[in-house]
């Protein structure tokens, strides 16, 4: 159905995950690399890749988001409206990005087949998913707000989360199409729900982004790199 009429990727607290994910991915990029970004939304992460000298093709189903992405006027970036599980471009890329997307797919295997089909030999797939063992979910379970760590909350359901997917599952999905994990880490420590996190200072939020490297297993997002 889509949620572009009620969710703004540039204004929602989730923008911090986008910025943190971009910071995790960009050290892997080299100037001139070609990047396929599946689920690019409004191009917030795309901008970081372009700043590193990469050329980016962004795919998203939302025309509304893509209009905003194009309006950024990013050099060496283009955007196409398409179902990410049906992409067949007849070309390959140095990197394929799946940020905050796998858990929304009815058929994650089809999505990973798209990734494999568009990676050149030696290329890298970068995958992030909400971490079921994030600190805020652990706290919520202890408070009786979540039945278990795989439970999908009301807000997540509204934003079309179908299931929780952990880093081990990402590795298995990759292995099914011949990709193996070469790196795992986390993005942002999140001790509180989004509404309360919004009240924290930018300096503290930056600290929580940086501190993720110390406790990757309980970060808000899991980050897996596959080759």
C-alpha positions in Angstrom: 0.0 0.0 0.0 2.8 2.4 0.8 3.2 4.9 3.6 4.6 8.0 1.9 1.5 9.9 2.9 2.2 9.6 6.6 5.9 9.0 7.0 8.7 11.5 6.2 12.1 9.8 6.1 13.8 13.2 6.5 11.9 14.3 9.5 11.1 11.1 11.5 13.6 10.1 14.2 14.6 7.2 11.9 16.7 9.7 10.0 19.3 9.1 12.6 19.5 5.4 11.5 19.8 6.6 7.9 22.7 8.9 8.7 24.3 6.3 10.9 24.0 3.6 8.1 25.5 6.0 5.6 28.5 6.5 7.9 28.9 2.7 8.2 28.7 2.2 4.4 30.8 5.0 3.0 34.2 3.7 4.2 33.6 0.8 1.9 33.1 3.0 -1.1 35.8 4.2 -3.6 35.6 7.2 -5.8 34.0 6.1 -9.1 32.2 3.1 -7.6 28.7 2.3 -9.0 26.0 1.9 -6.4 22.5 0.4 -6.7 20.4 1.7 -3.8 17.2 -0.4 -3.4 14.6 1.5 -1.4 16.3 4.8 -1.7 13.2 6.8 -0.5 14.0 10.6 -0.5 17.7 10.2 -1.2 19.0 11.2 2.2 21.5 8.3 2.2 22.1 8.7 -1.6 23.6 12.2 -0.8 26.2 10.7 1.4 27.3 8.2 -1.3 27.5 10.9 -3.9 29.7 13.0 -1.6 32.1 10.1 -1.5 32.4 10.2 -5.3 30.2 7.3 -6.1 27.5 7.2 -8.9 24.2 6.0 -7.6 21.0 4.6 -9.2 18.2 4.7 -6.6 15.1 2.5 -6.9 11.9 3.1 -4.9 8.2 2.3 -5.4 7.1 5.8 -4.2 6.9 8.5 -6.8 6.4 11.0 -4.0 9.7 10.1 -2.4 11.5 9.9 -5.8 10.4 13.4 -6.7 12.0 14.7 -3.5 15.1 12.6 -4.2 15.4 14.1 -7.7 14.8 17.6 -6.2 18.1 17.3 -4.3 19.9 17.8 -7.6 22.6 15.3 -6.7 25.3 14.9 -9.3 25.9 11.3 -10.6 22.6 10.2 -9.1 19.5 9.0 -10.9 16.2 7.6 -9.6 13.7 5.1 -11.0 10.3 4.0 -9.8 10.0 0.2 -9.6 9.2 -2.8 -7.4 12.6 -3.6 -5.8 11.9 -7.4 -6.0 11.4 -7.2 -9.8 14.4 -5.1 -10.8 16.3 -6.4 -13.8 18.7 -3.8 -15.2 21.0 -5.9 -17.3 24.0 -4.3 -15.6 26.1 -4.9 -12.5 27.3 -2.6 -9.7 30.2 -2.4 -7.2 27.7 -2.1 -4.3 24.0 -2.9 -3.7 22.3 -1.3 -0.7 19.4 -2.8 1.2 18.9 -0.4 4.1 15.9 -0.9 6.4 14.0 -2.9 3.7 14.2 -6.7 4.1 11.6 -6.9 6.9 9.0 -5.3 4.7 9.2 -7.9 1.9 6.7 -10.7 1.5 9.5 -12.7 -0.3 12.9 -11.7 1.0 14.5 -14.4 -1.1 13.3 -12.6 -4.3 15.0 -9.4 -3.0 18.3 -11.2 -2.4 18.1 -12.7 -5.9 17.9 -9.2 -7.3 21.0 -8.3 -5.2 23.0 -11.2 -6.5 22.0 -10.6 -10.1 23.2 -7.0 -10.0 26.5 -7.4 -8.1 29.7 -7.6 -10.2 32.2 -10.2 -9.1 33.8 -9.1 -5.8 31.0 -6.6 -5.3 29.5 -5.9 -1.9 25.9 -6.0 -0.6 25.1 -3.8 2.4 22.1 -4.8 4.4 20.6 -3.2 7.5 17.6 -4.5 9.5 16.0 -3.4 12.8 17.6 -5.5 15.5 15.2 -7.7 17.5 17.7 -7.4 20.4 18.0 -3.7 20.5 18.2 -2.2 24.0 14.8 -0.5 23.7 13.2 -3.8 22.7 14.8 -5.7 25.6 13.5 -3.0 28.0 10.1 -3.2 26.4 9.9 -6.9 26.9 10.9 -6.7 30.5 8.2 -4.0 31.0 5.6 -6.3 29.4 5.2 -4.1 26.4 6.4 -6.8 24.0 5.3 -10.5 24.2 8.8 -11.5 22.9 11.7 -10.1 20.9 10.1 -11.1 17.6 6.9 -9.2 18.2 6.0 -6.4 15.8 4.7 -3.3 17.4 1.8 -1.1 16.3 4.0 1.6 14.7 6.1 -1.0 12.9 3.0 -2.6 11.5 1.7 0.8 10.3 5.0 1.2 8.4 4.6 -2.3 6.8 7.0 -4.3 8.9 6.0 -7.9 8.4 8.4 -9.6 10.7 11.6 -9.1 12.7 14.7 -10.2 10.8 18.0 -10.6 12.6 21.6 -10.6 11.3 21.8 -14.4 11.3 18.7 -14.5 9.0 20.3 -11.9 6.7 23.4 -14.1 6.4 21.2 -17.1 5.6 19.3 -15.2 2.9 22.6 -14.1 1.4 24.0 -17.6 1.5 21.0 -18.9 -0.4 22.1 -16.8 -3.4 25.8 -17.5 -3.0 26.8 -14.5 -0.9 28.8 -14.8 2.3 29.1 -12.3 5.2 32.4 -10.4 5.4 31.4 -7.9 8.2 28.8 -7.5 10.9 28.3 -4.5 13.2 25.5 -2.3 14.5 24.0 1.2 14.0 23.2 3.4 17.0 22.5 2.5 20.6 18.8 3.2 21.3 17.7 2.8 24.9 14.3 4.5 24.5 11.4 4.6 22.1 11.6 7.0 19.2 9.3 9.6 20.8 11.6 9.9 23.8 14.8 9.7 21.8 13.6 12.8 19.9 14.0 14.8 23.1 17.7 14.0 23.5 20.3 16.6 22.4 22.0 16.2 19.0 25.3 15.8 20.9 24.0 12.9 22.9 22.5 11.3 19.8 25.8 11.6 18.0 27.4 9.9 21.0 24.9 7.0 20.8 25.8 6.7 17.1 29.5 6.5 17.9 29.1 4.2 20.9 27.4 1.6 18.7 30.8 0.1 17.9 31.2 -1.0 21.5 27.9 -2.9 21.7 26.9 -4.0 18.2 24.7 -6.9 19.3 22.2 -4.6 21.1 22.2 -1.7 18.6 19.0 -0.4 17.0 20.0 -1.7 13.6 22.1 -4.7 12.5 24.5 -4.1 9.6 25.8 -6.9 7.5 28.1 -6.7 4.5 28.0 -9.6 2.0 30.3 -10.5 -0.9 
